[in-house]
Amino acid sequence: MERTTRAALVRQVVYAIERAMLPSPGGWGSEPEGCSQFSEAQPATLEASVHTGLITAVRPGIVPRTSYGPETEYHHLPATYLVFPGLVDPHVHLNEPGRTAWEGFETGTNAAASGGVTTLVDMPLNAIPPTTTLANLREKTRAAEGQCLVDVAFWGGVIPGNQVRTSGAPRQRRVKGFKCFLIESGVDEFPCVSAAELDKSMAILEDAKSLLMFHAELDSGTTTKDEDFDEGKGQGGNGDPNLYASFLSSRPPGWSWMRSSCAADALPMIREARRVHGLPLTTETCLHYLTLSTDEIPDGRAEYKCCPPIRTPGNREALWAGLAEGTIDFVVSDHSPCTPELKEKGSLMDAWGGIGGLGLGLSLLWTEGAAEASHISMAISSSGSANALQPLLACTPARAPSLPVTSAISASLIPTLHSKFRPL
């Protein structure tokens, strides 16, 4: 009873933060158009309403506790922490229902929260059933009820023949967009689509003003040898650049989100597709492609297997350069875990192709980005200059699937300050 009475009297909660990543003045409007404009980490005082849960004011510097009444909750965060807004990961496989042993909503969202990810978007494949119809989506959302520690949104899936069954989902705001594969996905219940089927889907989704994301590998011959995975070739091969260029230039109008695979040789084609053909492509890459390379992986180690495969050190450096110049827009985990048995089959060809990285984005990019800073001139350093990380992990990935703007420390937003980060 005492706790309830006290809660009724509290008007606000105050966070006195010695190092917080705030937008530069004028950097935020109604939408995160200025999400690349961030000041250095600075002291700030955040005031939030306990009734609405929203930030009511962001004041520069530390406002002392004595400036507030006794009914105010006051929390001080010392300079050993760097406070980010909640991070966003729009490329996560939570495999419930059907393959919950691989990863479910409870364990997956706990992993997200542990690394400061306060919003994730679940991919339409690896659960059974896949999110390819409205009925399947309802089953997915029922499975998620009461289990999610962070905010969860969903992608729908485009597979052969399901265009009509998914066409109502974007209009009803049930999903944030759609995902398809141009090569086989690795699970039987989510087959790839042909170029003709993709054109049909894009026409429907453009009319519904929805978003289409595609796994952008084109099959140039199926790999059948373990050695090819060890050499970074993997299933689907590297792809013929002419096939990619022809595919991109022939896309009908519409907002497509191309998932950049690990191959840096695709980056010039993406630049050309944007500049010459005016295609509105948004490009992502994954944590493991920025932090691992083939020379660091012992032969035959299935825990590193993913599709597309990890490639050479030169390829990794080129991806970092693409990130620094803006060809790659943001970084995701592509969290795709499995049970240990699926990685211990004795053959790389038979082992599951996926890596779990949910919640590790901030620490991995901070560590690897600091090491690569001289090469790519990214503003990441051990002194605490982390300007580059916030758009890569927060507001830009939130913008692509049109998520609510919460990835900022700003008035009228929810103070999702889970990303309390202690840089070493």
N, C-alpha and C positions, 0 to 999 in steps of 0.2 A: 504493500500500500504506500509506503514511504517513497519508493522509486516512482510509482505512478504519479503521486502528488508533485514530486520534484520535476518530472518530465512535463507536467502541465504548466509549470511556472517558467521553464526555460524558453527564452525567445530566440536565441541564436547560439551557434557554435562558432568559435573563432580558431583558425589555424595560423599560428605565427611561424612562418617558414623562412629559414635563413638562406636556403638556395632553392629557388623554384624557376621552372622554365615557363615564362610568360610570353604572350604575343607582344610584338612591338606595337607602339601606339598606332592605331589605324589599321593594324594588320588583320583584324577580324571584322567581318560584316555579318549579315544574316546567314551567309554561307562561308565555308572556309576557303575563300578565294585567296587569302593572303597567308595560307598555311606555311609557306616557306619563310615568312618574315618573323623571326624570333630574336629576341634580345638574348644577351648572355644570362646565365643563371644569376638571380638577384634575390635579395630579401623581399618578402611580401607578406601581407596579412590578408587572409581570406575570411570573409564573414559569410555565413550561410544560415538560412532559416531552417529550424528543425521542423517546421510545419509543412513547408513545400519541398524541402530537400535541395533547394537551389542556392547557388552562390548569389548573394545580394550585393557584394562589393569586393573589389580587389584593390587593396591600398599598398602603395609602395612603402618599403621599409617595415620594420617591426613595430607595431602599435603595442604599447605595454599593456599588461593585464589590468593595471589600475585604471585604464581608460574605459573599462567595461564594468557593468554592474555585477553584483554577486551572483545573479541568476544565469549569467553567461558561462557556457562551457568553453574553457580556454586551453588549447593544446599547442605546445611549443615543439617544433621539429628542428634539431640542431643542424649545423652546417656539415656534419658528416654525411648527411643525406642530400640527394638531389631529387626533388619532387617533379615528376612528370604527370601530365594528365593520363587518364586511362588509355592503354594501347589498344589497337584494333588488328585482328588477324582474320582476313576474309577468306582464308584457304585452309580449312581444317576438316579432317575426316573423323567425326564421332560416329561410331559404327553401330549405334543402338537405334532400333532393335535388330536382332538377327545375328550380329557379331559383337555383342557387348563385351565378350572376353578380350577382344582386341582393344577396345576403348569405348566407354559409355559416357553418358552425360555427366554423371557424378564425378568420375575420375578425371575426365577431360576438362571440365570447367574448373576443377580444383587446380589442375596443372596450369591452366590459363591464368588464374588469379595469382598463383605463386610467382609468376613473372610479370605481373602488372597488366596483363591483357584483361580488359573489362568488357570487351565485345568481340565475339567471333561469329563467323558465318560458316555454317556446316555445309559441306559438299554433298551432292545428291547421290553419291555412290559409296559402296562398301557396306552400308546397312542393308538389311533384307526386311522388307522390300526397299528398293531404291526410291528416291523422291522424284518419280517420273509421272505421277498422276496426282490429282487432288486427294483421292482416297489414301494413297500412300503417304502424302504429306500430313494428312490428319493423323495417321498412325504414328508418324514420326513425332509430331507435336505432343500427342498423348504420352509417348514414351519419355519425353523431356520434362513433363510436368512434375514440379516439386523436386527436381534434381539439380537445377542449374545454379551455380554460385555466381555466374556472370551472365550478361545479356547474350542471347543466342538468336541469330537469324538464320534463314535457310536459303540455299540455292535450289532451284528446280533443275531437272535433268532433261536433255533432249536426246532421245534414242530413236532408231528407225520406227516410224509409224505412230509415234505418240504426240504429234503436233496438235491434233484436235483436243486431245485429253488434257494438255497442259495450257491451252490457249486462254482459259479463264483465270489462271492463277495470277498473272501480273495485274489484271484489271481489279481483282479482289485484294490486291496488295498482300497476297499470301507468301510470296517469295521475293527475294531481292533481284532476281535475274535467273539466267539459265546457263548451264554448262553442258558441253558436249565434248566428245573425243573424236579426233581424226584418225587415230589408230586404236587398236583394241585396248580397252582400259585395264585389263587384268582380272576382271570379274565378269562372269558370264551374263549376269542380269543387267549389265550396262554396256551393250555393244556400241561400236563406233558408228558414225553416220557418214554417208557419202556426201560429195559436194552438192549433188542435186537435192538431197534431203536437207542439207544445211541451208541452201538457198530458200527452200520452202519455209523452214522454221524462221529464218531471218525476216521474211516478209510478214509473217504473223506477228513476230515480236516487235518489229518496227511499228506496226499498226497499233500495238498495245503500249508503245513507248517503253519497252523493257530492254534489258541488257543481256547480251549473249557473250559468254566467255567460252573459249575453246582451248583445249589442250593441243598446242600447235606443233605437233609432230606429224609429218607425212611419211608413210611407210615406203621405204626404198629397198625393201628386202628384209625378211625376218631373220634376226640373229639366232643362231642355234648353238653357239659355243660359249662355254664359261669364259674362255680367254677374252672374248669380245667385251664382256662386262668388266673384266679386269683392266682392259685397255681403254675403257670409257666410251665404248661404242653403244652397246646395249640394244634392247629391243626396239625395232623400228629404225635402227641405224642413225646416221647423222642427217639423212634427208638430202635430197638434191636441191641446191639453192634455187635452181630454175623453177622447180615445182613450187617452192615457197613464194617466190616472187610472182609467179603466174597466179597462184591462189589468192594472194593479197590484192593484186591489181584487179581481179575479177569479182571482188565482193560487191554486192549491191549496197546502196546507202543504208545506214543504220548504225547504231552505236554498238560497236563490238569491243570486247575487252579481250585482247590477245594475251594469253598466258605465255610469257617468254619462257621457253625451255632453257636448259643450262647452256645451250650452244651460243657463244658470243658471235659467231658468224651470221646469226640472224639479225643482229642489231642494225647493220646498214640497210637491210630490207625494211625494217620497221621505220627507220628514219625516212626512207624514200616513200613508203606507203603514207606516212603522215604528210610529208612535204609536197610530193608530186600528185598523189591521188586524193589527198585531203581526208583520209580515213581517220576517224576518231578513235584511235587505238590507245588503250591504256595497258602498260606493260609491267609485269611483276617478275621478280626472281625470288629464289628461295634461299633460306639461311645456309643450307648445306652446300649450295653451289658457290657461295661467297666465302666459306670457311674451310672447305675440304678440296683436295685435288688428288689425282691418281697417284702421284709420287709419295703420298702419305699413307696410302691404304695397302696393307699386305694383300698378296694374292689370295683369292678364295674366301675373303671375309664377307659373308652375306649380310652382316649387320649394316654395311655401307651400301647395300644394293638399293637403288631407287631408279625410277623411270621418269624422265630421261636420266642417264647415268651421270655420275660425277666425272668431270673431265680434267684436263691438264692444268698445271699452274698458270700457263699463259692464258688459257681460257678464263680462269678465275680472275686474273688481273684485268682482262678485257671487260668482264662483267662489272668489276668495281669501277672501271673507267666509264662504262655505260651508265652506271648509277650516278656517278659524279656529274656527268654532262646532262643528265635528265632524260636520256632515252629510256632507261628503266625508271619507272615512277615510284615504286615502293617495294618493300620486302615482306614476304610471308613465310610461314613455317612449312606449308604443305604437310602438316602433321598427319602421318599415315602409319600408325603403329600396327602391330600384330602380336600374336602370342609367340613366345620363344621358339616353339616347335616349328613354326613356319619359316624361321630363319635357320633352322638346323637340319635341313633336308639332305645335306651332303652335296648338293649341286647348286650353283648359282642360278642356273636356268629355272630350277624348281622352287627356289626360295622366294618369299614374298618381296616385292619391290616397293619399299616404302621406309621412311625414316621418321621417327617421332621427334618433334622439336618445339611443341607448343609451350609457350611461356619462357623460352630461352632467347628470344629475339633481342631484347635489350642488352643482356650481358654478352651475347655473341658479337653483336655489331659494335658494341663499345670496345671490346677487346680486340677484335680483328680490325676494326676501323682505325683504332689508334696505331696498330702495327702498319697499316697501309696508308696512313695519312699523308706521308711525304710523297707517295706515288700518285694519289688521286686528289690531293688537296682538299680532302673533306674536313670539315670543322669538328673533328673529334680529337680530343687530347686528354691526357691524364690530368690536366689542370681543371677540367670541368667544362670545357667548351663543347657542348653537345647539341649545337644548333641543328646539325644535319639529321640527327636521329628522330626528332619529333615529327617532321613531315613524313619520313620514311615509314614510321611505325604507328602513327596515330591519325592525323587528319587526312592525309592523302588516301590511305586504304579505306577510310570511312567514307570518303566522297564517291569512290567508284561504285559501290553498291547502294548509294543514296541512303546511308545510315544517318540517324539523327546526329546533329553536331554536338557531341559531348567531349570530343578529344581536344579540349583546351581548358586552361584554367582562366575562366572568364565569367563575368557577371551574367546571370540568368541561365547558367548551365549547372548541371549536376556535378558536385565536387567528387568525381571519381578519382581519388588520389591513391589508388592502390599501387601505383608505380613509384613507390618510395624506394629509391635506388641508392645503394651505397657503393660508389665507384672506388676501386682499389688503387 
